[in-house]
């Protein structure tokens, strides 16, 4: 063992230790030390990501900062910490594993880029991309000459120019798509130009990087870089004309998840590694080979996305943070300690921002884009991210940058990344043309004007929702019912989420392509129903953060002029009667959709009985009950029930609940802003159409009809409706979310603090498993319940 009086150095002898009880110190061995390093890295980077989340910044920014804090800028100022956790002798292994993770990350980046879309993008995207690269790169040449004379004196000027120009001119494609997704810009006209231009920018940057690596080699012969580039060009041509055809044949054999065998995954992983080895053998960085291999795999089928789903968590969660740590250990922001280095930092930020933005804006304006839109375009194209950091680290490893220059360039990327999102938010607010929209509720709407927007995030409730649509279809005889099916997907940092989002943007409103046909089984179910039932179905997908996804639902409802939005409750009742909450976050989405929806909303609590048999396939009768207490929402529920009753297999029972006069200990909730007399008049007018079907007045007509009307006296609303639900007579219960006034017993029943589904709806949804009937809770557009989250303010004790 080597001892040093100032810096202790523990050589890593073997992979694993014999244990502390056997006298071994685990951190002197490779694997235990790597485990400790990984745990520390994950803890710091994830903590930074959590702290930065409220600022709406890309997670990669927080993770890069976390990596920097692990190095000499932060925790690394303690020599004891560095020597214990990140001793120099362990950094080679850490860098090797981090680079292996980068290979697969760059492979996924290549998979994201669609060469077909780039070719379709036209001249505008190409010219904007070239302008966005050219001006900042030229500015980088000038700065490189200054830095070469003062800071990175020992570097070759040619490689320094390339490695200085690429970070200034490159656009981080994955980060850009993520920012546009968060700002709801992917469906705008701006995105149709920005995304192809950024993709072209990304490809050009890797070509420049290959040139930079080739000319920075240690060989002193001038012809060597030329040979390296020629071999690199030959490698690219071989990948395009030979390997691409092989991978296309393999990819097109995969039509579903069951077709993706282990051998296909194994061949692809070997392809990544062999491509990386080949470019390293040629003299170009291994990352270039992995990127090119990802680029030539067709991504218009399920193969690409299923590959990403298999490897992305391991790569992005475990491997990439190791790269952030490896980079952070080389970054000492404390070296930016003089006016000269600060001046270089300001000059770099100014050159990168002004060069990129002005070049993009000038070309965009020449293409007749609006000024504000052109500037938003420029800021988006100035997005920085992980790829820039990779380029800087390659330059540092090749000896092109000294510590001070490297720190200045890393800080430049962080600053540009930080200001991109707020700048685009401030500059670009896409104009929305007002949509003529009158039929926002079911009450009073004619039969041929029903337009339904269904929003689902899973497959469990689809049979029950399709039964609702099938029953309503009969009510639209002269003009077909309009059905819009929206698949809600949570937007995450995962690459597969971004790919799904990109495909959803291209697919919006179209028939499913073969690629989507196997990935999105939810939309497949709706498309199949549309063909069988002869109902026109418009397929939609939205990928957004759960906190904001309700805005997409509102926007779609307004654009499609929906009469009602149907959303499943995140709830599943098992065969044994136990209740499973599938996704509490999506339950909150339904609640937010209700708050300010542009039309009526129905939330379906599927307990299985209503969706057990499909109305389109069987003649099994269904009994549906409308629980009518009074109010706008109950009138809307009745209007929906009357549409269901037109189906020959549906019998509707309208159960009118009348509050007993002798209340005793019963409390009354007044939940409507209108005077009780006006509400009662509206209720009576609505019930007038069903009162002729009163069972007790017409016993001879109590058989063979499709609508029945009964009145029930009650003192406790919850006890009464639960008794009806437990009777097993009905497969579906319709109830309004809010009511004019309703009785309940405060000593026995919990008054809801937040009106998720209303007093009655919450009681039916949270009841034990002895209830088999599904529940549809309906809120009428612009009713009092749509503007109130609490009913406690309206309680009156009697």
Secondary structure, DSSP 8 states (H G I E B T S, - for coil): ----SSS-------SS---GGGT--GGGSHHHHHHHHHHHHHHHHHHHHHHHGGGT--HHHHHHHHHHHHTTTTGGG-HHHHHHHS-GGGHHHHHHHHHHHHHHHHHHHHHH--HHHHHHTHHHHHHHHHHHHHHHHHHHHHHHHHHHHHTSTTS-HHHHHHHHHHHHH---HHHHHHHHHHTT-TTSHHHHHHHHHHHHHHHHHHHHHHHHHHHTSS---HHHHHHHHHHHHHHHHHIIIIIHHHHHHHHHT--SGGG--HHHHHHHHHHHHHHHHHHHHHTS-HHHHHHHHHHHS--SSHHHHHHHHHHHHIIIIIIHHHHHHHHHHH--GGG--SHHHHHHHHHHHHHHHHHHHHHHHHHHHHTT--HHHHHHHHHHHT---HHHHHHHHHHHHTT-S-HHHHHHHHHHHHHHHHHHHHHHHHH-------------SSTT--GGG-EEEEEESSSTTHHHHHHHHHHHHTT-SSS--EEEEEEEEE--SSHHHHHHHHHHHHHTTS---HHHHHH-HHHHHHHHHHHHHT--EEEEEEEE-TTTHHHHHHHHHHHTT-SEEEEE-S-EE-TTS-EE---HHHHHHHHHHHHS-SSEEEEEE--SSTTSS-TTT----EEEEEEE-SSHHHHHHHHHHHHHTTSTTEEEEEEEEEE-S--TT-EEEE--SS-HHHHHHHHHHHHHHHHTTBTTT-GGGSSS-SEEEEEEEES-HHHHHHHHHHTT--SEEEEESS-SEEEE-TTTS---SS-SSHHHHHHHHSS-TT---EEEEEE-TT-GGGG-S--GGGEE--
